[in-house]
Amino acid sequence: MAFSDLIGQAGEKAQLRQMADGSRIPHALLFLGPSGSGKLALALAFAQYILCDNKAAGDACGHCSNCLKASKLIHPDIHFSYPTIGPKAVSTQFANQWREAVLHNPYMDINQWLQNIGAENKQGNITRDECVDIVRKLSLKAFESSHKILIMWLPEFLGKEGNRLLKIIEEPPENTIFILVAEDQELILNTILSRCQIVSIKAMSDEEITAGLAARKGIGQQEAQSIAFLANGNFNEALSLAEQHENDKAELFLNWMRQCYRGNGIQLVQWAEKMAALGRENQKHFLRYALHFLREFVVLKITGATQVRLQADELDTARKMAAILELSQVEQLAKLFSDCSFAVERNANPKVLFLDASIQMHKIMKNKLAEAYTGLPAQNVL
């Protein structure tokens, strides 16, 4: 992947070119930015630029042996590390799936990756065995180029195992470069952070996403602008919206809100069982969407503006909710969703968790003023 293949990121690309052209590349870099901002794609392009034999016009040539191998993710001097499943798993066991997934969508998120390798209810991690394998690989000489490069996607999943890499990050073998690609600085060990130079990656602008969709998907300007508005700086989300033409999480969430408002016990049990069957990563992804909806709902309720990042059916429901839910109730719902996400992370029983959450939502949402505000029976409000 060349710099010219990337969407936006002009400032970041200029910064990295300056490092490489001036032979001032730090031995450890941390690309830090929100999901869907193109951090991994930028890391791939930077690695290819470093190894390219015939750089021209501030970009990799794309034709030399190093470029051809790097672009296919098969260069022997570019190593990858990423979350896997299994207590003793190492990244090389999933190399084929990794290449296929990244070449298809270098903007993917962790949920997509884990589902791609069959995680189901298992949570991803970067294991002790993986750290040992990293040290082993980087202790070898470069095979074909001047540098060895390790790209670690989401070092947040290292946990305390990151301590095993401190020495090699601080004192790496000659011409060895670490590129860590992260989203949540708070989940990375401070001892690792202190050894890295941070490159901040901004969320994409609506204009950049619009241009990217037009170039990659051939989508018309108006539709691309609409998708970009909903994606909120996340190009992976924009790609998902472009492919699906609908938001499955939105449909699932709005159905949950309606059922919780009505409070039919049988339907709530059925919904909780359906949610439990989705797997933990999908549950966490769903709860993140729920918090996104509430955030946009608060903007709508406070300002009355319709320019919120919600689709038509979401916006219609949000308007109806605005008539019956007070901000104090929204605050309670947001805390409930955050607590649920915390519980999912810690392997709570999903059937019990989501049924309990549904009952609590019914209690929070039940509003004795519903009919006074809308003139409609409660079951018809949402």
VEXVEX-280947 format. One line per 10 residues: number of its first residue (from 1); their letters; for each residue x, y, z of C-alpha. Coordinates in pm, whole numbers, plus 32768, in hexadecimal, padded with zeros to 4 digits. Each point is the difference from the previous one (the first is absolute). Example, Ala and Ser with C-alpha at 12.3 -4.5 7.8 and 13.67 -1.06 7.14 Angstrom:
BEGIN
1 = AS = 84CE 7E3E 830C ~ 8089 8158 7FBE
END
This chain:
BEGIN
1 = MAFSDLIGQA = 8000 8000 8000 ~ 808D 8151 7F98 ~ 7FBC 8153 809C ~ 7F3A 805A 7EC9 ~ 7F0C 7EE6 804D ~ 7FA0 809C 814D ~ 7ED1 80D9 803D ~ 8058 8155 8091 ~ 810F 8009 810E ~ 80D3 8100 7F42
11 = GEKAQLRQMA = 80A1 8088 813C ~ 8053 7EA9 808A ~ 8094 7F8E 7EB6 ~ 80DC 8135 7FED ~ 807D 7FC4 8162 ~ 805B 7E96 7FB6 ~ 80A8 8056 7EB5 ~ 80D7 80FD 80B5 ~ 8069 7EF8 80FD ~ 805C 7F01 7EF6
21 = DGSRIPHALL = 80A8 80EF 7F0C ~ 80D2 8097 8115 ~ 8060 7EAA 808E ~ 7F69 806B 814D ~ 7F05 7EE8 8035 ~ 7FCD 7FB9 8174 ~ 802E 7E94 805F ~ 7E9E 7FF8 808F ~ 7ED1 80BD 7F7C ~ 7E9D 7FFE 8084
31 = FLGPSGSGKL = 7EF5 8054 7EFF ~ 7EE0 8071 80DD ~ 7EA8 8055 7F7E ~ 7E8F 7FA3 8007 ~ 7F6A 7ECE 7F5B ~ 7FE3 801E 7E86 ~ 80FB 811D 7FE5 ~ 80ED 7F37 7F25 ~ 8119 7FC2 80FA ~ 804C 7EA1 7F87
41 = ALALAFAQYI = 7FF9 8069 7E92 ~ 80F2 811A 8052 ~ 80E9 7F0D 80B5 ~ 8000 7F18 7ED2 ~ 804D 811F 7F13 ~ 8116 8080 80E1 ~ 80A0 7EA8 8019 ~ 7FFA 7FDE 7E85 ~ 8094 815C 7FD8 ~ 811E 7FAC 80ED
51 = LCDNKAAGDA = 805D 7EC5 7F41 ~ 7FC9 8082 7E9C ~ 8138 8000 7F26 ~ 7F8E 810E 7F0F ~ 7F3F 810E 80B9 ~ 7F7D 8113 7F1E ~ 7F28 8135 8035 ~ 7FDE 7FB8 8172 ~ 7F72 7EA4 7FD5 ~ 8063 7E95 7FD5
61 = CGHCSNCLKA = 8035 7F99 7E98 ~ 7F15 7ED6 8014 ~ 80D2 7F35 7F0B ~ 813F 7F92 80B0 ~ 8016 7EAC 80A8 ~ 7FD4 8097 815C ~ 7EC8 80C1 7F97 ~ 7F5F 7ED7 7F53 ~ 802F 7F21 812F ~ 7F9D 810C 80F9
71 = SKLIHPDIHF = 7EC1 804E 7F42 ~ 7F9C 7E90 8015 ~ 805E 7FEE 8174 ~ 8101 7EF0 7FBD ~ 8144 80C0 8030 ~ 80E4 7F2F 80E2 ~ 807E 8137 80B5 ~ 7EA7 808C 8056 ~ 7F6F 7F41 8126 ~ 7EA1 801F 8089
81 = SYPTIGPKAV = 7F6C 7FD0 8158 ~ 7E8E 801C 8051 ~ 7EF7 7F7B 80F0 ~ 7FB5 7E8E 7FDC ~ 7F30 7EFF 80B9 ~ 8088 7EED 80DD ~ 80E0 800C 8137 ~ 813B 7F9E 7F3E ~ 7FAE 8085 7EA5 ~ 80FD 80BF 7F2E
91 = STQFANQWRE = 7FBC 80E2 7ED9 ~ 80AA 7F21 7F00 ~ 7EEF 7EFB 8036 ~ 7F08 80F9 7F6C ~ 80E3 8095 7EF4 ~ 7F29 7F97 7ED8 ~ 7EC2 808F 809A ~ 80BC 813D 805B ~ 807E 803C 7EA0 ~ 7EAB 7FBF 7F6B
101 = AVLHNPYMDI = 7F4E 80E2 80FB ~ 80F5 8124 7FE7 ~ 8017 7FF7 7E86 ~ 7E85 8003 7FF2 ~ 7FD6 8118 8100 ~ 812A 80A0 80B2 ~ 7F05 80DB 80BC ~ 7F5B 7ED9 80B2 ~ 7FB8 8004 8175 ~ 804A 7EFD 810A
111 = NQWLQNIGAE = 7EA1 7F74 7FF9 ~ 8017 7FB3 7E8C ~ 8156 7F61 8028 ~ 7FA0 7F1E 8123 ~ 7EC4 7F8D 7F52 ~ 80D0 7FBB 7ECA ~ 80D7 7F07 80C2 ~ 7ED5 7F5B 80A7 ~ 801A 80A1 8157 ~ 7E8B 7FDC 804D
121 = NKQGNITRDE = 7FF1 802D 817D ~ 817A 800A 802C ~ 80B3 8147 803A ~ 813F 8060 7F4F ~ 8154 8025 80A2 ~ 8173 8014 7FB1 ~ 8099 7EE2 80BF ~ 8143 7FBA 80B8 ~ 8060 7F0C 7EED ~ 7FCB 8114 7EFF
131 = CVDIVRKLSL = 80EC 80E7 80BC ~ 8109 7EEF 800E ~ 7FD6 7FC7 7E8A ~ 8026 8176 7FBB ~ 814B 8009 80BC ~ 8075 7ECD 7F41 ~ 7FA7 808A 7EA8 ~ 8097 8156 803B ~ 8142 7F6A 8083 ~ 8045 7F70 7EA6
141 = KAFESSHKIL = 80AD 80C3 7EEC ~ 7F38 80AD 7EF1 ~ 7FC4 7F18 7ED9 ~ 7FE3 80E4 7ED2 ~ 8008 816D 8067 ~ 80AD 80FA 80DD ~ 7EFD 7FFC 811A ~ 7F26 7F14 80C5 ~ 7EA9 808C 8052 ~ 7EFD 7F82 80F7
151 = IMWLPEFLGK = 7E9F 8086 7FD8 ~ 7F32 7FB1 8136 ~ 7E8F 8043 7FD5 ~ 7F4A 805A 8142 ~ 810C 7FDE 810F ~ 7EE5 8041 80F8 ~ 7FCC 7E87 7FF6 ~ 815B 7FBF 808C ~ 7FA2 8048 8165 ~ 8118 7FB3 80F4
161 = EGNRLLKIIE = 80A6 7F1E 7EFF ~ 8087 8140 7F6A ~ 810A 7FFF 810E ~ 80AA 7EE8 7F3F ~ 8040 80EE 7EE0 ~ 808C 8125 80C4 ~ 816D 7FA7 7FD6 ~ 7FF2 7FC2 7E89 ~ 7F32 813D 7FC8 ~ 80F7 80D0 80CA
171 = EPPENTIFIL = 8139 7F5E 7F6E ~ 7F97 7F62 7EB5 ~ 80F0 7F4E 7F16 ~ 809E 80E0 7EFA ~ 7F13 808D 7EF6 ~ 7ECC 7F76 80B0 ~ 7EC4 80D5 8008 ~ 7EC8 7FCC 80D4 ~ 7EBB 8096 7F81 ~ 7EE6 7FDA 80FE
181 = VAEDQELILN = 7EA5 804F 7F7C ~ 7F13 8057 811D ~ 7EAF 8099 8053 ~ 7FF8 801C 817D ~ 8136 8090 80A2 ~ 7F76 7FBA 815C ~ 8011 7E87 7FC8 ~ 8171 7FFF 7FA3 ~ 810D 7FD4 8107 ~ 80A7 814A 805A
191 = TILSRCQIVS = 8150 7F53 7FE5 ~ 7FB7 7FBB 7E90 ~ 7F74 815B 7FBF ~ 8139 80A1 808D ~ 80D5 7F45 7F02 ~ 7F35 806D 7ECF ~ 7FDF 813F 7F38 ~ 7E8E 8041 7FCE ~ 7F76 8056 7EA9 ~ 7E9E 8082 8030
201 = IKAMSDEEIT = 7F09 7F96 7EF3 ~ 7EC5 80D2 7FDE ~ 7EA8 7F7D 7FAB ~ 7FB3 8034 7E91 ~ 7F38 812D 7F94 ~ 7EB2 7FD8 7F51 ~ 80A5 8082 7EC3 ~ 8114 7EF9 8010 ~ 7F07 7EE6 8037 ~ 7F27 807F 7EE4
211 = AGLAARKGIG = 812A 8002 7F14 ~ 8070 7EAA 8079 ~ 7EAB 7F63 7FC5 ~ 7FE8 809A 7EA7 ~ 815A 7F7E 7FA4 ~ 7FE5 7EA4 8098 ~ 7E91 7FAF 7FD9 ~ 7F95 80D9 7EDF ~ 7EEB 8096 80D4 ~ 7F58 813F 7F8D
221 = QQEAQSIAFL = 8054 8148 80AA ~ 7EB5 802F 80B5 ~ 7FEF 7E9D 8088 ~ 816F 8009 8064 ~ 7FC8 8145 80C0 ~ 7ED9 7F66 80B7 ~ 80CC 7ECD 8064 ~ 8128 80D8 8068 ~ 7F1D 80CB 80E4 ~ 7F88 7EC4 80AD
231 = ANGNFNEALS = 815B 7F65 8018 ~ 807F 811C 80DD ~ 816B 7FED 7F92 ~ 8011 7E83 7FF8 ~ 804F 7F83 7EA2 ~ 7FC7 7E96 8065 ~ 7EA1 805A 806B ~ 7FD0 80B9 7EB8 ~ 8067 7EC9 7F3C ~ 7F0F 7F2E 80CE
241 = LAEQHENDKA = 7EE1 80F1 7FC0 ~ 8053 800A 7E8D ~ 7FFC 7E85 7FE6 ~ 7ED2 7FB9 80D9 ~ 7F28 8130 7FAF ~ 7F70 7FD8 815A ~ 8076 7FFE 8168 ~ 7FBB 7EAE 809D ~ 8067 807D 8156 ~ 7F07 811B 7FE0
251 = ELFLNWMRQC = 7EE1 7F16 7FAF ~ 805C 7F1A 8120 ~ 8025 8120 80F4 ~ 7EBE 80B0 7FA0 ~ 7F44 7EB8 801C ~ 8092 7FD4 815D ~ 7F95 815E 8067 ~ 7E9E 7FC4 7F89 ~ 7FE3 7EB1 80AE ~ 808F 8086 8143
261 = YRGNGIQLVQ = 7F0D 8123 7FF9 ~ 7EDA 7F15 7FD3 ~ 8083 7F13 8109 ~ 7F7D 7EB3 7F7A ~ 80BA 7EFE 80D2 ~ 7FF9 7EEA 7EFC ~ 8087 80E4 7EF0 ~ 8113 807D 80E4 ~ 806E 7E9D 804F ~ 8003 7FAC 7E8C
271 = WAEKMAALGR = 80C9 8139 7FB2 ~ 80FF 7FB1 8112 ~ 802D 7EA0 7F74 ~ 8031 808A 7EA1 ~ 8100 80F9 8081 ~ 80BA 7EF2 80C3 ~ 8029 7F34 7EC1 ~ 80BC 8119 7F4E ~ 8146 7FCC 80BF ~ 80BA 80EC 80E6
281 = ENQKHFLRYA = 80B4 80CF 7EFA ~ 7EBA 804B 7F4C ~ 7F60 8054 814F ~ 8111 80FC 804E ~ 7FDF 8094 7EA3 ~ 7E88 801C 802E ~ 8022 80B1 814F ~ 80F4 80FA 7F6A ~ 7EF8 804E 7EFC ~ 7EF8 8028 8113
291 = LHFLREFVVL = 80D8 8106 80AA ~ 8030 80AE 7EAF ~ 7E87 8012 7FD3 ~ 7FCE 8097 815A ~ 810F 8103 7FC0 ~ 7F55 8072 7EC1 ~ 7EAD 7FF3 80AC ~ 807B 80F2 810C ~ 8074 80F2 7EF0 ~ 7EAA 7FEA 7F5C
301 = KITGATQVRL = 7F44 8035 8146 ~ 80D2 8125 8078 ~ 8027 80BD 7EB9 ~ 7ED6 7F88 7F36 ~ 80EB 7FEB 7ED6 ~ 7FC0 7EEB 7F06 ~ 816B 8000 7F88 ~ 805E 7EDF 80E1 ~ 80B5 7EC8 7F8F ~ 7ECE 7F20 7FF1
311 = QADELDTARK = 7F56 7F54 7EDC ~ 7E98 804B 7FA7 ~ 7F5E 7EEB 80CE ~ 80E7 8049 8125 ~ 7FB0 8172 7FEE ~ 7E8B 7FB9 7FF3 ~ 8015 7F2C 813A ~ 80E3 80FE 80AC ~ 7F00 8112 7FC3 ~ 7EEE 7F2F 809F
321 = MAAILELSQV = 80E3 7FAC 8124 ~ 804E 8171 8033 ~ 7E96 8038 8062 ~ 7FFF 7EFD 8115 ~ 8164 7FDE 8083 ~ 80AA 80FF 80DB ~ 8177 8033 8004 ~ 8012 7F5F 8158 ~ 7F6C 7EC2 7F6E ~ 80F5 8009 7EDC
331 = EQLAKLFSDC = 811A 801F 80FC ~ 7F83 7EC8 80B0 ~ 7FED 7F43 7EB6 ~ 8161 8068 7FA2 ~ 8084 7F86 814F ~ 7F44 7EB9 7FD3 ~ 8097 7FC6 7EA6 ~ 815C 8052 8082 ~ 7FD1 7F0C 8120 ~ 7F8A 7EF5 7F0C
341 = SFAVERNANP = 8133 8034 7F27 ~ 80DB 7FDC 8134 ~ 7F4B 7EBD 805E ~ 8020 7F70 7EA2 ~ 8177 8040 800C ~ 800A 7F2D 813B ~ 7F40 7EDB 7F73 ~ 7EB3 8037 80AD ~ 7EE9 7F0E 7FA6 ~ 7F6A 80B4 7ED1
351 = KVLFLDASIQ = 7E9C 7F7C 8027 ~ 7FEC 8074 8168 ~ 80B6 8145 7FB5 ~ 7F24 8072 7EDE ~ 7EBB 7F90 80A0 ~ 8058 80C1 813A ~ 8063 812D 7F2D ~ 7EB5 7FEB 7F43 ~ 7F3A 8002 8145 ~ 80C6 8129 807F
361 = MHKIMKNKLA = 7FCA 80B6 7EB6 ~ 7E89 7FCB 801E ~ 8004 8098 815B ~ 80D1 8128 7F8C ~ 7F38 8041 7EC4 ~ 7EA5 7FD4 8091 ~ 7F7A 8160 8008 ~ 7EB1 8056 809C ~ 7FFC 813F 7F2E ~ 8016 7F48 7EB4
371 = EAYTGLPAQN = 7E93 8027 7FA9 ~ 7FFA 816A 8074 ~ 8122 8057 7F18 ~ 7F8F 7F3E 7ECE ~ 7E93 7FAD 8022 ~ 8058 7E98 7FA7 ~ 7FF1 7EC2 80CC ~ 8156 7FA3 8089 ~ 802B 7ED5 7F19 ~ 7FE3 80E1 7ECD
381 = VL = 80FD 8109 8067 ~ 8141 7F58 7F86
END
